[in-house]
Amino acid sequence: MRQAFAHQAVVEMPSGADLNAPGAAVTVALCGHWDHPPPCPDAPHHTAATRTSDGVRLRILFATEPSEEPAVRRRIEEALRGGWLRGPDGSITRWRLLSSEASPVTAAETGHGARLAEG
């Protein structure tokens, strides 16, 4: 049975860069492409990106079987460590991964996590 998990990361990006690009890279890593019909095949997920004074903070909420959690986290980290994504218009967005780690699901994320776990 799927459970919700959270992952957080900080990336460095130019000020005008597309904040959605790292999340799209995560979607490509987990789903094969950012534009696919729902549901996500392996790990339904949601990525939020917020620019802060120390970089762009990414919060990835995902659902998977507990036995698959380490593999999903590896794919997330590999996507973020890759540092770039070619967008639908052909432009390339680059970033540099500063930190990446597992994080507990917050009380505010519990409902969203449950919906992701349902598929």
PDB file as gemmi writes it, atoms N, CA and C in Angstrom:
CRYST1    1.000    1.000    1.000  90.00  90.00  90.00 P 1                      
ATOM      1  N   MET A   1       0.834  -1.171   0.000  1.00  0.00           N  
ATOM      2  CA  MET A   1       0.000   0.000   0.000  1.00  0.00           C  
ATOM      3  C   MET A   1       0.890   1.251   0.000  1.00  0.00           C  
ATOM      4  N   ARG A   2       0.581   2.174  -0.896  1.00  0.00           N  
ATOM      5  CA  ARG A   2       1.374   3.391  -0.995  1.00  0.00           C  
ATOM      6  C   ARG A   2       1.239   4.246   0.260  1.00  0.00           C  
ATOM      7  N   GLN A   3       2.343   4.936   0.563  1.00  0.00           N  
ATOM      8  CA  GLN A   3       2.371   5.902   1.650  1.00  0.00           C  
ATOM      9  C   GLN A   3       2.962   7.198   1.128  1.00  0.00           C  
ATOM     10  N   ALA A   4       2.677   8.298   1.812  1.00  0.00           N  
ATOM     11  CA  ALA A   4       3.220   9.602   1.425  1.00  0.00           C  
ATOM     12  C   ALA A   4       4.580   9.816   2.077  1.00  0.00           C  
ATOM     13  N   PHE A   5       5.466  10.439   1.326  1.00  0.00           N  
ATOM     14  CA  PHE A   5       6.804  10.796   1.778  1.00  0.00           C  
ATOM     15  C   PHE A   5       7.095  12.209   1.284  1.00  0.00           C  
ATOM     16  N   ALA A   6       8.080  12.851   1.901  1.00  0.00           N  
ATOM     17  CA  ALA A   6       8.468  14.194   1.464  1.00  0.00           C  
ATOM     18  C   ALA A   6       9.981  14.256   1.298  1.00  0.00           C  
ATOM     19  N   HIS A   7      10.389  15.124   0.409  1.00  0.00           N  
ATOM     20  CA  HIS A   7      11.797  15.361   0.116  1.00  0.00           C  
ATOM     21  C   HIS A   7      11.958  16.856  -0.058  1.00  0.00           C  
ATOM     22  N   GLN A   8      13.044  17.401   0.446  1.00  0.00           N  
ATOM     23  CA  GLN A   8      13.281  18.831   0.244  1.00  0.00           C  
ATOM     24  C   GLN A   8      14.671  19.038  -0.315  1.00  0.00           C  
ATOM     25  N   ALA A   9      14.801  20.096  -1.090  1.00  0.00           N  
ATOM     26  CA  ALA A   9      16.081  20.407  -1.714  1.00  0.00           C  
ATOM     27  C   ALA A   9      16.185  21.915  -1.883  1.00  0.00           C  
ATOM     28  N   VAL A  10      17.414  22.374  -2.052  1.00  0.00           N  
ATOM     29  CA  VAL A  10      17.669  23.776  -2.380  1.00  0.00           C  
ATOM     30  C   VAL A  10      18.569  23.769  -3.604  1.00  0.00           C  
ATOM     31  N   VAL A  11      18.179  24.547  -4.609  1.00  0.00           N  
ATOM     32  CA  VAL A  11      18.986  24.695  -5.811  1.00  0.00           C  
ATOM     33  C   VAL A  11      19.307  26.170  -6.016  1.00  0.00           C  
ATOM     34  N   GLU A  12      20.404  26.400  -6.683  1.00  0.00           N  
ATOM     35  CA  GLU A  12      20.790  27.761  -7.060  1.00  0.00           C  
ATOM     36  C   GLU A  12      20.427  27.926  -8.531  1.00  0.00           C  
ATOM     37  N   MET A  13      19.681  29.009  -8.836  1.00  0.00           N  
ATOM     38  CA  MET A  13      19.241  29.258 -10.210  1.00  0.00           C  
ATOM     39  C   MET A  13      19.384  30.742 -10.499  1.00  0.00           C  
ATOM     40  N   PRO A  14      19.627  31.114 -11.752  1.00  0.00           N  
ATOM     41  CA  PRO A  14      19.615  32.531 -12.105  1.00  0.00           C  
ATOM     42  C   PRO A  14      18.257  33.153 -11.792  1.00  0.00           C  
ATOM     43  N   SER A  15      18.225  34.435 -11.535  1.00  0.00           N  
ATOM     44  CA  SER A  15      16.996  35.098 -11.094  1.00  0.00           C  
ATOM     45  C   SER A  15      15.848  34.981 -12.094  1.00  0.00           C  
ATOM     46  N   GLY A  16      16.113  34.942 -13.374  1.00  0.00           N  
ATOM     47  CA  GLY A  16      15.042  34.861 -14.362  1.00  0.00           C  
ATOM     48  C   GLY A  16      14.707  33.454 -14.803  1.00  0.00           C  
ATOM     49  N   ALA A  17      15.338  32.468 -14.184  1.00  0.00           N  
ATOM     50  CA  ALA A  17      15.151  31.074 -14.611  1.00  0.00           C  
ATOM     51  C   ALA A  17      13.751  30.578 -14.257  1.00  0.00           C  
ATOM     52  N   ASP A  18      13.293  29.594 -14.994  1.00  0.00           N  
ATOM     53  CA  ASP A  18      11.981  28.980 -14.793  1.00  0.00           C  
ATOM     54  C   ASP A  18      11.989  28.136 -13.525  1.00  0.00           C  
ATOM     55  N   LEU A  19      11.280  28.584 -12.493  1.00  0.00           N  
ATOM     56  CA  LEU A  19      11.237  27.865 -11.218  1.00  0.00           C  
ATOM     57  C   LEU A  19      10.604  26.480 -11.343  1.00  0.00           C  
ATOM     58  N   ASN A  20       9.842  26.254 -12.390  1.00  0.00           N  
ATOM     59  CA  ASN A  20       9.193  24.951 -12.572  1.00  0.00           C  
ATOM     60  C   ASN A  20      10.121  23.893 -13.170  1.00  0.00           C  
ATOM     61  N   ALA A  21      11.270  24.307 -13.693  1.00  0.00           N  
ATOM     62  CA  ALA A  21      12.150  23.365 -14.387  1.00  0.00           C  
ATOM     63  C   ALA A  21      12.665  22.238 -13.491  1.00  0.00           C  
ATOM     64  N   PRO A  22      13.148  22.502 -12.272  1.00  0.00           N  
ATOM     65  CA  PRO A  22      13.596  21.363 -11.451  1.00  0.00           C  
ATOM     66  C   PRO A  22      12.467  20.376 -11.153  1.00  0.00           C  
ATOM     67  N   GLY A  23      11.270  20.869 -10.886  1.00  0.00           N  
ATOM     68  CA  GLY A  23      10.130  19.982 -10.655  1.00  0.00           C  
ATOM     69  C   GLY A  23       9.790  19.186 -11.899  1.00  0.00           C  
ATOM     70  N   ALA A  24       9.902  19.812 -13.056  1.00  0.00           N  
ATOM     71  CA  ALA A  24       9.659  19.087 -14.306  1.00  0.00           C  
ATOM     72  C   ALA A  24      10.713  18.002 -14.509  1.00  0.00           C  
ATOM     73  N   ALA A  25      11.951  18.287 -14.118  1.00  0.00           N  
ATOM     74  CA  ALA A  25      13.006  17.270 -14.218  1.00  0.00           C  
ATOM     75  C   ALA A  25      12.689  16.085 -13.305  1.00  0.00           C  
ATOM     76  N   VAL A  26      12.151  16.358 -12.128  1.00  0.00           N  
ATOM     77  CA  VAL A  26      11.740  15.284 -11.222  1.00  0.00           C  
ATOM     78  C   VAL A  26      10.629  14.463 -11.878  1.00  0.00           C  
ATOM     79  N   THR A  27       9.667  15.142 -12.502  1.00  0.00           N  
ATOM     80  CA  THR A  27       8.574  14.434 -13.170  1.00  0.00           C  
ATOM     81  C   THR A  27       9.109  13.565 -14.306  1.00  0.00           C  
ATOM     82  N   VAL A  28      10.058  14.079 -15.064  1.00  0.00           N  
ATOM     83  CA  VAL A  28      10.663  13.273 -16.129  1.00  0.00           C  
ATOM     84  C   VAL A  28      11.328  12.032 -15.530  1.00  0.00           C  
ATOM     85  N   ALA A  29      12.028  12.200 -14.417  1.00  0.00           N  
ATOM     86  CA  ALA A  29      12.718  11.073 -13.782  1.00  0.00           C  
ATOM     87  C   ALA A  29      11.734  10.031 -13.258  1.00  0.00           C  
ATOM     88  N   LEU A  30      10.597  10.488 -12.751  1.00  0.00           N  
ATOM     89  CA  LEU A  30       9.633   9.559 -12.160  1.00  0.00           C  
ATOM     90  C   LEU A  30       8.606   9.024 -13.156  1.00  0.00           C  
ATOM     91  N   CYS A  31       8.318   9.804 -14.200  1.00  0.00           N  
ATOM     92  CA  CYS A  31       7.205   9.448 -15.091  1.00  0.00           C  
ATOM     93  C   CYS A  31       7.605   9.302 -16.560  1.00  0.00           C  
ATOM     94  N   GLY A  32       8.822   9.668 -16.910  1.00  0.00           N  
ATOM     95  CA  GLY A  32       9.266   9.569 -18.291  1.00  0.00           C  
ATOM     96  C   GLY A  32       9.121  10.848 -19.084  1.00  0.00           C  
ATOM     97  N   HIS A  33       8.170  11.705 -18.715  1.00  0.00           N  
ATOM     98  CA  HIS A  33       7.953  12.994 -19.376  1.00  0.00           C  
ATOM     99  C   HIS A  33       7.069  13.833 -18.484  1.00  0.00           C  
ATOM    100  N   TRP A  34       7.198  15.163 -18.588  1.00  0.00           N  
ATOM    101  CA  TRP A  34       6.373  16.030 -17.745  1.00  0.00           C  
ATOM    102  C   TRP A  34       4.940  16.127 -18.241  1.00  0.00           C  
ATOM    103  N   ASP A  35       4.718  15.741 -19.474  1.00  0.00           N  
ATOM    104  CA  ASP A  35       3.375  15.827 -20.052  1.00  0.00           C  
ATOM    105  C   ASP A  35       2.857  14.409 -20.279  1.00  0.00           C  
ATOM    106  N   HIS A  36       2.149  13.889 -19.283  1.00  0.00           N  
ATOM    107  CA  HIS A  36       1.623  12.527 -19.391  1.00  0.00           C  
ATOM    108  C   HIS A  36       0.235  12.498 -18.759  1.00  0.00           C  
ATOM    109  N   PRO A  37      -0.594  11.566 -19.194  1.00  0.00           N  
ATOM    110  CA  PRO A  37      -1.917  11.456 -18.576  1.00  0.00           C  
ATOM    111  C   PRO A  37      -1.789  10.906 -17.157  1.00  0.00           C  
ATOM    112  N   PRO A  38      -2.641  11.360 -16.261  1.00  0.00           N  
ATOM    113  CA  PRO A  38      -2.597  10.828 -14.897  1.00  0.00           C  
ATOM    114  C   PRO A  38      -3.116   9.393 -14.887  1.00  0.00           C  
ATOM    115  N   PRO A  39      -2.787   8.653 -13.913  1.00  0.00           N  
ATOM    116  CA  PRO A  39      -1.925   8.981 -12.785  1.00  0.00           C  
ATOM    117  C   PRO A  39      -0.463   8.750 -13.122  1.00  0.00           C  
ATOM    118  N   CYS A  40       0.427   9.255 -12.267  1.00  0.00           N  
ATOM    119  CA  CYS A  40       1.854   8.982 -12.423  1.00  0.00           C  
ATOM    120  C   CYS A  40       2.052   7.476 -12.262  1.00  0.00           C  
ATOM    121  N   PRO A  41       2.843   6.871 -13.127  1.00  0.00           N  
ATOM    122  CA  PRO A  41       2.941   5.414 -13.118  1.00  0.00           C  
ATOM    123  C   PRO A  41       3.588   4.810 -11.870  1.00  0.00           C  
ATOM    124  N   ASP A  42       4.650   5.398 -11.358  1.00  0.00           N  
ATOM    125  CA  ASP A  42       5.377   4.788 -10.238  1.00  0.00           C  
ATOM    126  C   ASP A  42       5.179   5.512  -8.918  1.00  0.00           C  
ATOM    127  N   ALA A  43       5.229   6.830  -8.955  1.00  0.00           N  
ATOM    128  CA  ALA A  43       5.185   7.596  -7.713  1.00  0.00           C  
ATOM    129  C   ALA A  43       4.451   8.914  -7.945  1.00  0.00           C  
ATOM    130  N   PRO A  44       3.141   8.931  -7.731  1.00  0.00           N  
ATOM    131  CA  PRO A  44       2.414  10.194  -7.843  1.00  0.00           C  
ATOM    132  C   PRO A  44       3.105  11.231  -6.944  1.00  0.00           C  
ATOM    133  N   HIS A  45       3.242  12.450  -7.454  1.00  0.00           N  
ATOM    134  CA  HIS A  45       4.020  13.437  -6.723  1.00  0.00           C  
ATOM    135  C   HIS A  45       3.570  14.852  -7.032  1.00  0.00           C  
ATOM    136  N   HIS A  46       4.055  15.770  -6.223  1.00  0.00           N  
ATOM    137  CA  HIS A  46       3.817  17.199  -6.419  1.00  0.00           C  
ATOM    138  C   HIS A  46       5.071  17.925  -5.972  1.00  0.00           C  
ATOM    139  N   THR A  47       5.507  18.903  -6.764  1.00  0.00           N  
ATOM    140  CA  THR A  47       6.682  19.695  -6.415  1.00  0.00           C  
ATOM    141  C   THR A  47       6.281  21.155  -6.291  1.00  0.00           C  
ATOM    142  N   ALA A  48       6.680  21.774  -5.190  1.00  0.00           N  
ATOM    143  CA  ALA A  48       6.495  23.212  -4.985  1.00  0.00           C  
ATOM    144  C   ALA A  48       7.870  23.857  -4.972  1.00  0.00           C  
ATOM    145  N   ALA A  49       7.995  24.999  -5.636  1.00  0.00           N  
ATOM    146  CA  ALA A  49       9.266  25.733  -5.689  1.00  0.00           C  
ATOM    147  C   ALA A  49       9.045  27.152  -5.194  1.00  0.00           C  
ATOM    148  N   THR A  50       9.920  27.596  -4.298  1.00  0.00           N  
ATOM    149  CA  THR A  50       9.829  28.933  -3.732  1.00  0.00           C  
ATOM    150  C   THR A  50      11.207  29.558  -3.724  1.00  0.00           C  
ATOM    151  N   ARG A  51      11.312  30.758  -4.303  1.00  0.00           N  
ATOM    152  CA  ARG A  51      12.597  31.459  -4.287  1.00  0.00           C  
ATOM    153  C   ARG A  51      12.778  32.101  -2.912  1.00  0.00           C  
ATOM    154  N   THR A  52      13.949  31.869  -2.311  1.00  0.00           N  
ATOM    155  CA  THR A  52      14.287  32.455  -1.017  1.00  0.00           C  
ATOM    156  C   THR A  52      15.649  33.130  -1.125  1.00  0.00           C  
ATOM    157  N   SER A  53      16.098  33.715  -0.040  1.00  0.00           N  
ATOM    158  CA  SER A  53      17.392  34.402  -0.067  1.00  0.00           C  
ATOM    159  C   SER A  53      18.558  33.430  -0.243  1.00  0.00           C  
ATOM    160  N   ASP A  54      18.379  32.167   0.102  1.00  0.00           N  
ATOM    161  CA  ASP A  54      19.471  31.196  -0.034  1.00  0.00           C  
ATOM    162  C   ASP A  54      19.321  30.276  -1.248  1.00  0.00           C  
ATOM    163  N   GLY A  55      18.387  30.562  -2.131  1.00  0.00           N  
ATOM    164  CA  GLY A  55      18.216  29.759  -3.342  1.00  0.00           C  
ATOM    165  C   GLY A  55      16.752  29.445  -3.574  1.00  0.00           C  
ATOM    166  N   VAL A  56      16.499  28.468  -4.393  1.00  0.00           N  
ATOM    167  CA  VAL A  56      15.137  28.027  -4.662  1.00  0.00           C  
ATOM    168  C   VAL A  56      14.898  26.770  -3.846  1.00  0.00           C  
ATOM    169  N   ARG A  57      13.914  26.838  -2.961  1.00  0.00           N  
ATOM    170  CA  ARG A  57      13.566  25.695  -2.109  1.00  0.00           C  
ATOM    171  C   ARG A  57      12.520  24.847  -2.830  1.00  0.00           C  
ATOM    172  N   LEU A  58      12.801  23.567  -2.917  1.00  0.00           N  
ATOM    173  CA  LEU A  58      11.894  22.617  -3.550  1.00  0.00           C  
ATOM    174  C   LEU A  58      11.346  21.684  -2.481  1.00  0.00           C  
ATOM    175  N   ARG A  59      10.066  21.461  -2.548  1.00  0.00           N  
ATOM    176  CA  ARG A  59       9.410  20.530  -1.629  1.00  0.00           C  
ATOM    177  C   ARG A  59       8.679  19.527  -2.504  1.00  0.00           C  
ATOM    178  N   ILE A  60       9.110  18.268  -2.447  1.00  0.00           N  
ATOM    179  CA  ILE A  60       8.526  17.222  -3.273  1.00  0.00           C  
ATOM    180  C   ILE A  60       7.758  16.268  -2.356  1.00  0.00           C  
ATOM    181  N   LEU A  61       6.475  16.188  -2.575  1.00  0.00           N  
ATOM    182  CA  LEU A  61       5.611  15.264  -1.859  1.00  0.00           C  
ATOM    183  C   LEU A  61       5.321  14.129  -2.829  1.00  0.00           C  
ATOM    184  N   PHE A  62       5.552  12.886  -2.400  1.00  0.00           N  
ATOM    185  CA  PHE A  62       5.332  11.764  -3.307  1.00  0.00           C  
ATOM    186  C   PHE A  62       4.753  10.583  -2.549  1.00  0.00           C  
ATOM    187  N   ALA A  63       4.152   9.673  -3.286  1.00  0.00           N  
ATOM    188  CA  ALA A  63       3.578   8.467  -2.692  1.00  0.00           C  
ATOM    189  C   ALA A  63       4.120   7.247  -3.426  1.00  0.00           C  
ATOM    190  N   THR A  64       4.500   6.260  -2.646  1.00  0.00           N  
ATOM    191  CA  THR A  64       5.005   5.010  -3.211  1.00  0.00           C  
ATOM    192  C   THR A  64       4.929   3.924  -2.142  1.00  0.00           C  
ATOM    193  N   GLU A  65       5.185   2.716  -2.547  1.00  0.00           N  
ATOM    194  CA  GLU A  65       5.291   1.620  -1.589  1.00  0.00           C  
ATOM    195  C   GLU A  65       6.504   1.894  -0.707  1.00  0.00           C  
ATOM    196  N   PRO A  66       6.419   1.635   0.587  1.00  0.00           N  
ATOM    197  CA  PRO A  66       7.568   1.887   1.460  1.00  0.00           C  
ATOM    198  C   PRO A  66       8.859   1.215   0.980  1.00  0.00           C  
ATOM    199  N   SER A  67       8.756   0.040   0.396  1.00  0.00           N  
ATOM    200  CA  SER A  67       9.950  -0.648  -0.101  1.00  0.00           C  
ATOM    201  C   SER A  67      10.588   0.078  -1.281  1.00  0.00           C  
ATOM    202  N   GLU A  68       9.814   0.912  -1.984  1.00  0.00           N  
ATOM    203  CA  GLU A  68      10.305   1.648  -3.148  1.00  0.00           C  
ATOM    204  C   GLU A  68      10.806   3.054  -2.806  1.00  0.00           C  
ATOM    205  N   GLU A  69      10.597   3.493  -1.565  1.00  0.00           N  
ATOM    206  CA  GLU A  69      10.987   4.860  -1.175  1.00  0.00           C  
ATOM    207  C   GLU A  69      12.448   5.174  -1.503  1.00  0.00           C  
ATOM    208  N   PRO A  70      13.426   4.327  -1.129  1.00  0.00           N  
ATOM    209  CA  PRO A  70      14.821   4.673  -1.447  1.00  0.00           C  
ATOM    210  C   PRO A  70      15.067   4.847  -2.945  1.00  0.00           C  
ATOM    211  N   ALA A  71      14.473   4.003  -3.766  1.00  0.00           N  
ATOM    212  CA  ALA A  71      14.671   4.117  -5.216  1.00  0.00           C  
ATOM    213  C   ALA A  71      14.050   5.397  -5.759  1.00  0.00           C  
ATOM    214  N   VAL A  72      12.871   5.766  -5.271  1.00  0.00           N  
ATOM    215  CA  VAL A  72      12.228   7.007  -5.719  1.00  0.00           C  
ATOM    216  C   VAL A  72      13.075   8.199  -5.306  1.00  0.00           C  
ATOM    217  N   ARG A  73      13.564   8.195  -4.079  1.00  0.00           N  
ATOM    218  CA  ARG A  73      14.431   9.300  -3.632  1.00  0.00           C  
ATOM    219  C   ARG A  73      15.695   9.402  -4.491  1.00  0.00           C  
ATOM    220  N   ARG A  74      16.287   8.262  -4.837  1.00  0.00           N  
ATOM    221  CA  ARG A  74      17.474   8.295  -5.701  1.00  0.00           C  
ATOM    222  C   ARG A  74      17.152   8.942  -7.036  1.00  0.00           C  
ATOM    223  N   ARG A  75      16.000   8.612  -7.615  1.00  0.00           N  
ATOM    224  CA  ARG A  75      15.624   9.191  -8.905  1.00  0.00           C  
ATOM    225  C   ARG A  75      15.391  10.688  -8.779  1.00  0.00           C  
ATOM    226  N   ILE A  76      14.786  11.121  -7.679  1.00  0.00           N  
ATOM    227  CA  ILE A  76      14.588  12.554  -7.435  1.00  0.00           C  
ATOM    228  C   ILE A  76      15.940  13.250  -7.344  1.00  0.00           C  
ATOM    229  N   GLU A  77      16.841  12.697  -6.546  1.00  0.00           N  
ATOM    230  CA  GLU A  77      18.157  13.319  -6.374  1.00  0.00           C  
ATOM    231  C   GLU A  77      18.948  13.339  -7.672  1.00  0.00           C  
ATOM    232  N   GLU A  78      18.889  12.272  -8.439  1.00  0.00           N  
ATOM    233  CA  GLU A  78      19.593  12.244  -9.722  1.00  0.00           C  
ATOM    234  C   GLU A  78      19.065  13.323 -10.655  1.00  0.00           C  
ATOM    235  N   ALA A  79      17.751  13.497 -10.684  1.00  0.00           N  
ATOM    236  CA  ALA A  79      17.161  14.535 -11.542  1.00  0.00           C  
ATOM    237  C   ALA A  79      17.634  15.916 -11.114  1.00  0.00           C  
ATOM    238  N   LEU A  80      17.649  16.157  -9.828  1.00  0.00           N  
ATOM    239  CA  LEU A  80      18.075  17.471  -9.343  1.00  0.00           C  
ATOM    240  C   LEU A  80      19.576  17.669  -9.505  1.00  0.00           C  
ATOM    241  N   ARG A  81      20.343  16.620  -9.292  1.00  0.00           N  
ATOM    242  CA  ARG A  81      21.788  16.705  -9.467  1.00  0.00           C  
ATOM    243  C   ARG A  81      22.155  16.939 -10.933  1.00  0.00           C  
ATOM    244  N   GLY A  82      21.287  16.487 -11.853  1.00  0.00           N  
ATOM    245  CA  GLY A  82      21.547  16.676 -13.286  1.00  0.00           C  
ATOM    246  C   GLY A  82      21.716  18.132 -13.658  1.00  0.00           C  
ATOM    247  N   GLY A  83      20.969  19.026 -13.005  1.00  0.00           N  
ATOM    248  CA  GLY A  83      21.208  20.449 -13.140  1.00  0.00           C  
ATOM    249  C   GLY A  83      20.687  21.161 -14.370  1.00  0.00           C  
ATOM    250  N   TRP A  84      19.868  20.513 -15.153  1.00  0.00           N  
ATOM    251  CA  TRP A  84      19.323  21.213 -16.320  1.00  0.00           C  
ATOM    252  C   TRP A  84      18.107  20.486 -16.869  1.00  0.00           C  
ATOM    253  N   LEU A  85      17.324  21.237 -17.641  1.00  0.00           N  
ATOM    254  CA  LEU A  85      16.165  20.673 -18.338  1.00  0.00           C  
ATOM    255  C   LEU A  85      15.903  21.481 -19.596  1.00  0.00           C  
ATOM    256  N   ARG A  86      15.663  20.789 -20.692  1.00  0.00           N  
ATOM    257  CA  ARG A  86      15.246  21.446 -21.929  1.00  0.00           C  
ATOM    258  C   ARG A  86      13.723  21.520 -21.903  1.00  0.00           C  
ATOM    259  N   GLY A  87      13.187  22.737 -21.956  1.00  0.00           N  
ATOM    260  CA  GLY A  87      11.750  22.952 -21.895  1.00  0.00           C  
ATOM    261  C   GLY A  87      11.058  22.684 -23.216  1.00  0.00           C  
ATOM    262  N   PRO A  88       9.736  22.779 -23.226  1.00  0.00           N  
ATOM    263  CA  PRO A  88       8.974  22.501 -24.447  1.00  0.00           C  
ATOM    264  C   PRO A  88       9.295  23.459 -25.588  1.00  0.00           C  
ATOM    265  N   ASP A  89       9.783  24.658 -25.251  1.00  0.00           N  
ATOM    266  CA  ASP A  89      10.142  25.624 -26.296  1.00  0.00           C  
ATOM    267  C   ASP A  89      11.591  25.470 -26.748  1.00  0.00           C  
ATOM    268  N   GLY A  90      12.303  24.478 -26.191  1.00  0.00           N  
ATOM    269  CA  GLY A  90      13.688  24.230 -26.567  1.00  0.00           C  
ATOM    270  C   GLY A  90      14.704  24.950 -25.690  1.00  0.00           C  
ATOM    271  N   SER A  91      14.246  25.873 -24.860  1.00  0.00           N  
ATOM    272  CA  SER A  91      15.187  26.600 -24.012  1.00  0.00           C  
ATOM    273  C   SER A  91      15.668  25.695 -22.876  1.00  0.00           C  
ATOM    274  N   ILE A  92      16.879  25.940 -22.443  1.00  0.00           N  
ATOM    275  CA  ILE A  92      17.474  25.136 -21.380  1.00  0.00           C  
ATOM    276  C   ILE A  92      17.519  25.965 -20.103  1.00  0.00           C  
ATOM    277  N   THR A  93      17.012  25.381 -19.034  1.00  0.00           N  
ATOM    278  CA  THR A  93      17.095  25.993 -17.712  1.00  0.00           C  
ATOM    279  C   THR A  93      18.130  25.205 -16.929  1.00  0.00           C  
ATOM    280  N   ARG A  94      19.037  25.940 -16.273  1.00  0.00           N  
ATOM    281  CA  ARG A  94      20.104  25.295 -15.490  1.00  0.00           C  
ATOM    282  C   ARG A  94      19.975  25.674 -14.022  1.00  0.00           C  
ATOM    283  N   TRP A  95      20.437  24.782 -13.166  1.00  0.00           N  
ATOM    284  CA  TRP A  95      20.493  25.034 -11.732  1.00  0.00           C  
ATOM    285  C   TRP A  95      21.637  24.218 -11.157  1.00  0.00           C  
ATOM    286  N   ARG A  96      21.982  24.537  -9.908  1.00  0.00           N  
ATOM    287  CA  ARG A  96      23.007  23.782  -9.184  1.00  0.00           C  
ATOM    288  C   ARG A  96      22.404  23.320  -7.871  1.00  0.00           C  
ATOM    289  N   LEU A  97      22.460  22.020  -7.622  1.00  0.00           N  
ATOM    290  CA  LEU A  97      21.918  21.451  -6.395  1.00  0.00           C  
ATOM    291  C   LEU A  97      22.811  21.826  -5.223  1.00  0.00           C  
ATOM    292  N   LEU A  98      22.223  22.462  -4.204  1.00  0.00           N  
ATOM    293  CA  LEU A  98      22.960  22.847  -3.002  1.00  0.00           C  
ATOM    294  C   LEU A  98      22.730  21.863  -1.859  1.00  0.00           C  
ATOM    295  N   SER A  99      21.503  21.359  -1.732  1.00  0.00           N  
ATOM    296  CA  SER A  99      21.201  20.373  -0.688  1.00  0.00           C  
ATOM    297  C   SER A  99      19.985  19.558  -1.096  1.00  0.00           C  
ATOM    298  N   SER A 100      19.913  18.358  -0.537  1.00  0.00           N  
ATOM    299  CA  SER A 100      18.802  17.461  -0.856  1.00  0.00           C  
ATOM    300  C   SER A 100      18.704  16.453   0.271  1.00  0.00           C  
ATOM    301  N   GLU A 101      17.488  16.284   0.817  1.00  0.00           N  
ATOM    302  CA  GLU A 101      17.342  15.356   1.933  1.00  0.00           C  
ATOM    303  C   GLU A 101      15.892  14.937   2.125  1.00  0.00           C  
ATOM    304  N   ALA A 102      15.734  13.800   2.778  1.00  0.00           N  
ATOM    305  CA  ALA A 102      14.403  13.343   3.173  1.00  0.00           C  
ATOM    306  C   ALA A 102      13.869  14.295   4.225  1.00  0.00           C  
ATOM    307  N   SER A 103      12.559  14.410   4.270  1.00  0.00           N  
ATOM    308  CA  SER A 103      11.902  15.292   5.226  1.00  0.00           C  
ATOM    309  C   SER A 103      10.592  14.641   5.648  1.00  0.00           C  
ATOM    310  N   PRO A 104      10.162  14.871   6.885  1.00  0.00           N  
ATOM    311  CA  PRO A 104       8.863  14.321   7.279  1.00  0.00           C  
ATOM    312  C   PRO A 104       7.720  15.025   6.536  1.00  0.00           C  
ATOM    313  N   VAL A 105       6.654  14.308   6.309  1.00  0.00           N  
ATOM    314  CA  VAL A 105       5.440  14.906   5.764  1.00  0.00           C  
ATOM    315  C   VAL A 105       4.853  15.779   6.877  1.00  0.00           C  
ATOM    316  N   THR A 106       4.549  17.036   6.560  1.00  0.00           N  
ATOM    317  CA  THR A 106       4.008  17.937   7.570  1.00  0.00           C  
ATOM    318  C   THR A 106       2.512  17.688   7.761  1.00  0.00           C  
ATOM    319  N   ALA A 107       1.989  18.203   8.855  1.00  0.00           N  
ATOM    320  CA  ALA A 107       0.543  18.085   9.117  1.00  0.00           C  
ATOM    321  C   ALA A 107      -0.251  18.714   7.988  1.00  0.00           C  
ATOM    322  N   ALA A 108       0.238  19.832   7.456  1.00  0.00           N  
ATOM    323  CA  ALA A 108      -0.457  20.518   6.364  1.00  0.00           C  
ATOM    324  C   ALA A 108      -0.447  19.702   5.071  1.00  0.00           C  
ATOM    325  N   GLU A 109       0.492  18.778   4.924  1.00  0.00           N  
ATOM    326  CA  GLU A 109       0.605  17.973   3.702  1.00  0.00           C  
ATOM    327  C   GLU A 109      -0.118  16.630   3.799  1.00  0.00           C  
ATOM    328  N   THR A 110      -0.601  16.278   4.973  1.00  0.00           N  
ATOM    329  CA  THR A 110      -1.182  14.954   5.199  1.00  0.00           C  
ATOM    330  C   THR A 110      -2.313  14.629   4.224  1.00  0.00           C  
ATOM    331  N   GLY A 111      -3.253  15.554   4.041  1.00  0.00           N  
ATOM    332  CA  GLY A 111      -4.373  15.310   3.133  1.00  0.00           C  
ATOM    333  C   GLY A 111      -3.929  15.150   1.695  1.00  0.00           C  
ATOM    334  N   HIS A 112      -3.009  16.019   1.255  1.00  0.00           N  
ATOM    335  CA  HIS A 112      -2.497  15.930  -0.116  1.00  0.00           C  
ATOM    336  C   HIS A 112      -1.747  14.611  -0.298  1.00  0.00           C  
ATOM    337  N   GLY A 113      -0.945  14.244   0.703  1.00  0.00           N  
ATOM    338  CA  GLY A 113      -0.222  12.978   0.637  1.00  0.00           C  
ATOM    339  C   GLY A 113      -1.157  11.792   0.534  1.00  0.00           C  
ATOM    340  N   ALA A 114      -2.266  11.827   1.269  1.00  0.00           N  
ATOM    341  CA  ALA A 114      -3.243  10.731   1.205  1.00  0.00           C  
ATOM    342  C   ALA A 114      -3.865  10.640  -0.187  1.00  0.00           C  
ATOM    343  N   ARG A 115      -4.145  11.784  -0.810  1.00  0.00           N  
ATOM    344  CA  ARG A 115      -4.700  11.769  -2.164  1.00  0.00           C  
ATOM    345  C   ARG A 115      -3.679  11.201  -3.156  1.00  0.00           C  
ATOM    346  N   LEU A 116      -2.406  11.566  -3.001  1.00  0.00           N  
ATOM    347  CA  LEU A 116      -1.382  11.011  -3.874  1.00  0.00           C  
ATOM    348  C   LEU A 116      -1.281   9.496  -3.689  1.00  0.00           C  
ATOM    349  N   ALA A 117      -1.366   9.042  -2.449  1.00  0.00           N  
ATOM    350  CA  ALA A 117      -1.260   7.613  -2.172  1.00  0.00           C  
ATOM    351  C   ALA A 117      -2.403   6.812  -2.779  1.00  0.00           C  
ATOM    352  N   GLU A 118      -3.562   7.450  -2.926  1.00  0.00           N  
ATOM    353  CA  GLU A 118      -4.709   6.772  -3.543  1.00  0.00           C  
ATOM    354  C   GLU A 118      -4.506   6.570  -5.034  1.00  0.00           C  
ATOM    355  N   GLY A 119      -3.572   7.310  -5.609  1.00  0.00           N  
ATOM    356  CA  GLY A 119      -3.274   7.088  -7.005  1.00  0.00           C  
ATOM    357  C   GLY A 119      -3.645   8.212  -7.861  1.00  0.00           C  
TER     358      GLY A 119                                                      
END                                                                             
